């Protein structure tokens, strides 16, 4: 087993509705760092309460019960404006990493990441930098250069991506407006924009294109 790093006491909040994930991350972190306190949450409500304790890092699955994807970052930032947040998600990084990083997350990791990458991500973020995988960095670089044709989802804003995801689940404009607390006209505008950016004409095409980039 790797020797523990000698560091000052710090606190990490692990927010995930699956106990096995919370236990696994706690074991990994405790094995690698000395002086770490782990606190847990399994719902968004619990996460916001625990976040008031000013943990040094929040590791969160954004699909928590009571949560609403990208809004979770905003809600955490309201409680702790300077919070360091590592999104730890099963959502495909090719589609979702950039919007979450743009929304204020300090890092993005998929749940199939190797233990070494998880340690690297935590170390990087605690040191004050942001973390993303090499693949995500390449997507972001291509987006900055305007060379993102290979991944059109990098063109979508966070809201457009949320609407796209809900549309592919068969949810209508009215229900989306209720879920996201938006006017129906605003949702329709987001839908029109994402269709234009992705160069599609139907939700079927949207689902097909999303399935390609989620592979």
ROPANU-515446 format. One record per residue (C-alpha): x negated, z, y; chain. Coordinates in Angstrom, 1 decimal. Layout:
<recs>
px: X; pz: Z; py: Y; chaine: A
...
</recs>
This chain:
<recs>
px: 0.0; pz: 0.0; py: 0.0; chaine: A
px: -1.2; pz: -0.8; py: 3.5; chaine: A
px: -2.5; pz: 2.2; py: 5.5; chaine: A
px: -0.2; pz: 3.2; py: 8.2; chaine: A
px: -1.0; pz: 2.4; py: 11.7; chaine: A
px: -1.7; pz: 5.5; py: 13.8; chaine: A
px: 0.6; pz: 5.2; py: 16.9; chaine: A
px: 2.5; pz: 7.4; py: 19.2; chaine: A
px: 5.9; pz: 8.4; py: 18.1; chaine: A
px: 8.5; pz: 5.8; py: 18.8; chaine: A
px: 12.1; pz: 5.0; py: 17.8; chaine: A
px: 13.7; pz: 1.9; py: 16.2; chaine: A
px: 17.4; pz: 1.4; py: 15.9; chaine: A
px: 18.4; pz: -0.7; py: 12.9; chaine: A
px: 21.9; pz: -2.1; py: 13.4; chaine: A
px: 23.3; pz: -3.9; py: 10.3; chaine: A
px: 26.6; pz: -3.5; py: 8.4; chaine: A
px: 24.8; pz: -3.8; py: 5.0; chaine: A
px: 23.2; pz: -0.5; py: 3.9; chaine: A
px: 20.7; pz: -2.3; py: 1.7; chaine: A
px: 19.3; pz: -4.2; py: 4.7; chaine: A
px: 19.1; pz: -0.9; py: 6.7; chaine: A
px: 17.3; pz: 0.8; py: 3.8; chaine: A
px: 14.9; pz: -2.1; py: 3.2; chaine: A
px: 13.9; pz: -2.3; py: 6.9; chaine: A
px: 13.5; pz: 1.4; py: 7.1; chaine: A
px: 11.2; pz: 1.5; py: 4.1; chaine: A
px: 9.1; pz: -1.4; py: 5.3; chaine: A
px: 8.7; pz: 0.1; py: 8.8; chaine: A
px: 8.0; pz: 3.6; py: 7.6; chaine: A
px: 5.4; pz: 2.3; py: 5.2; chaine: A
px: 3.6; pz: 0.4; py: 7.9; chaine: A
px: 3.8; pz: 2.8; py: 10.9; chaine: A
px: 3.2; pz: 6.5; py: 11.3; chaine: A
px: 5.3; pz: 8.5; py: 13.8; chaine: A
px: 8.3; pz: 6.2; py: 13.7; chaine: A
px: 11.8; pz: 7.5; py: 13.9; chaine: A
px: 14.5; pz: 5.3; py: 12.5; chaine: A
px: 18.2; pz: 5.5; py: 13.6; chaine: A
px: 21.0; pz: 3.5; py: 12.1; chaine: A
px: 24.3; pz: 1.8; py: 13.1; chaine: A
px: 26.7; pz: -0.3; py: 11.1; chaine: A
px: 29.1; pz: -1.4; py: 13.8; chaine: A
px: 28.8; pz: -2.6; py: 17.3; chaine: A
px: 30.5; pz: 0.6; py: 18.6; chaine: A
px: 27.9; pz: 2.8; py: 16.8; chaine: A
px: 25.1; pz: 0.5; py: 18.0; chaine: A
px: 26.1; pz: 0.9; py: 21.7; chaine: A
px: 26.2; pz: 4.7; py: 21.3; chaine: A
px: 22.8; pz: 4.9; py: 19.6; chaine: A
px: 21.3; pz: 2.5; py: 22.1; chaine: A
px: 22.0; pz: 5.1; py: 24.8; chaine: A
px: 19.1; pz: 7.1; py: 23.2; chaine: A
px: 16.7; pz: 4.4; py: 24.6; chaine: A
px: 15.1; pz: 3.3; py: 21.3; chaine: A
px: 11.8; pz: 1.4; py: 21.7; chaine: A
px: 13.3; pz: -1.5; py: 19.7; chaine: A
px: 16.7; pz: -2.5; py: 18.5; chaine: A
px: 16.8; pz: -4.7; py: 15.3; chaine: A
px: 20.3; pz: -6.1; py: 15.0; chaine: A
px: 22.4; pz: -8.4; py: 13.0; chaine: A
px: 24.6; pz: -10.0; py: 15.7; chaine: A
px: 27.5; pz: -10.4; py: 13.2; chaine: A
px: 28.3; pz: -6.7; py: 13.3; chaine: A
px: 31.9; pz: -5.5; py: 12.9; chaine: A
px: 33.3; pz: -5.4; py: 16.3; chaine: A
px: 30.7; pz: -7.7; py: 17.7; chaine: A
px: 31.0; pz: -11.2; py: 19.1; chaine: A
px: 27.7; pz: -13.0; py: 18.5; chaine: A
px: 26.0; pz: -13.8; py: 21.8; chaine: A
px: 28.0; pz: -11.2; py: 23.6; chaine: A
px: 26.3; pz: -8.5; py: 21.6; chaine: A
px: 23.1; pz: -9.1; py: 23.6; chaine: A
px: 24.9; pz: -8.8; py: 26.9; chaine: A
px: 26.6; pz: -5.6; py: 25.8; chaine: A
px: 23.3; pz: -4.0; py: 24.7; chaine: A
px: 21.7; pz: -5.1; py: 28.0; chaine: A
px: 24.4; pz: -3.3; py: 29.9; chaine: A
px: 23.6; pz: -0.1; py: 28.1; chaine: A
px: 19.8; pz: -0.6; py: 28.1; chaine: A
px: 18.8; pz: -3.3; py: 30.6; chaine: A
px: 15.2; pz: -3.2; py: 29.5; chaine: A
px: 15.9; pz: -3.0; py: 25.7; chaine: A
px: 13.7; pz: -4.9; py: 23.4; chaine: A
px: 16.0; pz: -6.6; py: 20.9; chaine: A
px: 15.0; pz: -8.4; py: 17.7; chaine: A
px: 17.8; pz: -10.4; py: 16.2; chaine: A
px: 17.6; pz: -10.2; py: 12.4; chaine: A
px: 20.2; pz: -12.7; py: 11.1; chaine: A
px: 21.3; pz: -14.9; py: 8.3; chaine: A
px: 22.2; pz: -17.6; py: 10.8; chaine: A
px: 20.0; pz: -20.6; py: 10.7; chaine: A
px: 17.2; pz: -20.4; py: 13.3; chaine: A
px: 17.2; pz: -24.2; py: 13.9; chaine: A
px: 20.6; pz: -23.8; py: 15.6; chaine: A
px: 20.9; pz: -20.2; py: 16.7; chaine: A
px: 17.4; pz: -18.9; py: 17.7; chaine: A
px: 17.0; pz: -20.6; py: 21.0; chaine: A
px: 20.4; pz: -19.5; py: 22.4; chaine: A
px: 19.8; pz: -15.9; py: 21.5; chaine: A
px: 16.3; pz: -15.9; py: 23.0; chaine: A
px: 17.7; pz: -17.5; py: 26.2; chaine: A
px: 20.4; pz: -14.8; py: 26.3; chaine: A
px: 17.7; pz: -12.0; py: 26.5; chaine: A
px: 16.7; pz: -11.2; py: 22.9; chaine: A
px: 13.0; pz: -10.4; py: 22.5; chaine: A
px: 12.8; pz: -12.1; py: 19.2; chaine: A
px: 14.7; pz: -13.9; py: 16.4; chaine: A
px: 14.1; pz: -13.7; py: 12.6; chaine: A
px: 16.1; pz: -14.9; py: 9.7; chaine: A
px: 16.7; pz: -12.5; py: 6.8; chaine: A
px: 14.7; pz: -14.6; py: 4.5; chaine: A
px: 11.5; pz: -13.9; py: 6.5; chaine: A
px: 8.5; pz: -12.5; py: 4.6; chaine: A
px: 7.7; pz: -8.8; py: 5.1; chaine: A
px: 4.4; pz: -9.8; py: 6.8; chaine: A
px: 6.4; pz: -11.8; py: 9.4; chaine: A
px: 8.8; pz: -8.9; py: 10.0; chaine: A
px: 5.8; pz: -6.7; py: 10.7; chaine: A
px: 4.3; pz: -9.3; py: 13.0; chaine: A
px: 7.5; pz: -9.7; py: 14.9; chaine: A
px: 7.9; pz: -5.9; py: 15.4; chaine: A
px: 4.3; pz: -5.5; py: 16.4; chaine: A
px: 4.5; pz: -8.4; py: 18.9; chaine: A
px: 7.7; pz: -7.2; py: 20.5; chaine: A
px: 6.5; pz: -3.6; py: 20.8; chaine: A
px: 3.4; pz: -4.9; py: 22.5; chaine: A
px: 5.6; pz: -6.4; py: 25.2; chaine: A
px: 5.7; pz: -10.1; py: 24.1; chaine: A
px: 8.5; pz: -12.2; py: 22.6; chaine: A
px: 8.5; pz: -13.4; py: 19.0; chaine: A
px: 9.9; pz: -16.5; py: 17.2; chaine: A
px: 8.8; pz: -18.5; py: 14.2; chaine: A
px: 6.5; pz: -21.5; py: 14.5; chaine: A
px: 9.5; pz: -23.7; py: 13.8; chaine: A
px: 11.5; pz: -22.2; py: 16.7; chaine: A
px: 8.6; pz: -22.5; py: 19.1; chaine: A
px: 8.3; pz: -26.1; py: 18.2; chaine: A
px: 12.0; pz: -26.6; py: 18.9; chaine: A
px: 11.7; pz: -24.8; py: 22.2; chaine: A
px: 8.7; pz: -26.9; py: 23.2; chaine: A
px: 10.4; pz: -30.1; py: 22.3; chaine: A
px: 13.5; pz: -29.0; py: 24.3; chaine: A
px: 11.3; pz: -28.3; py: 27.4; chaine: A
px: 9.7; pz: -31.7; py: 27.1; chaine: A
px: 13.1; pz: -33.4; py: 26.6; chaine: A
px: 12.0; pz: -34.5; py: 23.1; chaine: A
px: 14.8; pz: -32.7; py: 21.2; chaine: A
px: 16.5; pz: -35.7; py: 19.7; chaine: A
px: 15.7; pz: -34.3; py: 16.2; chaine: A
px: 17.8; pz: -31.2; py: 16.9; chaine: A
px: 20.7; pz: -31.9; py: 19.3; chaine: A
px: 21.9; pz: -28.3; py: 19.0; chaine: A
px: 19.0; pz: -27.3; py: 21.3; chaine: A
px: 21.0; pz: -29.0; py: 24.1; chaine: A
px: 23.9; pz: -26.6; py: 23.8; chaine: A
px: 24.4; pz: -23.6; py: 26.0; chaine: A
px: 25.1; pz: -20.3; py: 24.3; chaine: A
px: 28.8; pz: -20.6; py: 25.1; chaine: A
px: 29.0; pz: -24.1; py: 23.8; chaine: A
px: 27.4; pz: -23.0; py: 20.6; chaine: A
px: 29.9; pz: -20.1; py: 20.2; chaine: A
px: 32.8; pz: -22.6; py: 20.7; chaine: A
px: 31.2; pz: -25.0; py: 18.2; chaine: A
px: 30.8; pz: -22.4; py: 15.6; chaine: A
px: 34.5; pz: -21.2; py: 15.9; chaine: A
px: 35.7; pz: -24.8; py: 15.9; chaine: A
px: 34.0; pz: -25.5; py: 12.6; chaine: A
px: 35.8; pz: -22.5; py: 11.2; chaine: A
px: 39.1; pz: -24.1; py: 11.9; chaine: A
px: 39.9; pz: -21.9; py: 14.9; chaine: A
px: 42.0; pz: -23.6; py: 17.6; chaine: A
px: 41.4; pz: -23.6; py: 21.3; chaine: A
px: 44.1; pz: -20.9; py: 22.0; chaine: A
px: 42.6; pz: -18.4; py: 19.5; chaine: A
px: 39.0; pz: -19.2; py: 20.7; chaine: A
px: 40.1; pz: -18.5; py: 24.3; chaine: A
px: 41.5; pz: -15.1; py: 23.1; chaine: A
px: 38.4; pz: -14.2; py: 21.1; chaine: A
px: 35.9; pz: -15.1; py: 23.9; chaine: A
px: 38.2; pz: -13.9; py: 26.7; chaine: A
px: 38.1; pz: -17.4; py: 28.3; chaine: A
px: 40.8; pz: -19.6; py: 29.8; chaine: A
px: 42.1; pz: -22.3; py: 27.5; chaine: A
px: 41.0; pz: -24.9; py: 30.1; chaine: A
px: 37.5; pz: -23.5; py: 30.0; chaine: A
px: 37.3; pz: -23.6; py: 26.2; chaine: A
px: 38.5; pz: -27.2; py: 26.3; chaine: A
px: 35.7; pz: -28.0; py: 28.8; chaine: A
px: 33.1; pz: -26.4; py: 26.6; chaine: A
px: 34.5; pz: -28.4; py: 23.7; chaine: A
px: 34.3; pz: -31.7; py: 25.6; chaine: A
px: 30.7; pz: -30.9; py: 26.8; chaine: A
px: 29.4; pz: -30.1; py: 23.3; chaine: A
px: 31.1; pz: -33.2; py: 21.9; chaine: A
px: 29.3; pz: -35.3; py: 24.6; chaine: A
px: 26.0; pz: -33.6; py: 24.0; chaine: A
px: 26.2; pz: -34.0; py: 20.2; chaine: A
px: 27.6; pz: -37.5; py: 20.5; chaine: A
px: 30.5; pz: -36.8; py: 18.3; chaine: A
px: 34.3; pz: -37.4; py: 18.5; chaine: A
px: 35.8; pz: -34.9; py: 16.1; chaine: A
px: 35.5; pz: -31.5; py: 14.6; chaine: A
px: 34.8; pz: -33.1; py: 11.2; chaine: A
px: 31.8; pz: -34.8; py: 12.7; chaine: A
px: 30.8; pz: -31.5; py: 14.3; chaine: A
px: 30.9; pz: -29.7; py: 10.9; chaine: A
px: 29.0; pz: -32.4; py: 9.3; chaine: A
px: 26.2; pz: -32.4; py: 11.9; chaine: A
px: 26.0; pz: -28.6; py: 11.9; chaine: A
px: 25.7; pz: -28.6; py: 8.1; chaine: A
px: 22.7; pz: -30.9; py: 8.4; chaine: A
px: 20.8; pz: -28.7; py: 10.8; chaine: A
px: 21.7; pz: -25.5; py: 8.9; chaine: A
px: 19.8; pz: -26.7; py: 5.8; chaine: A
</recs>
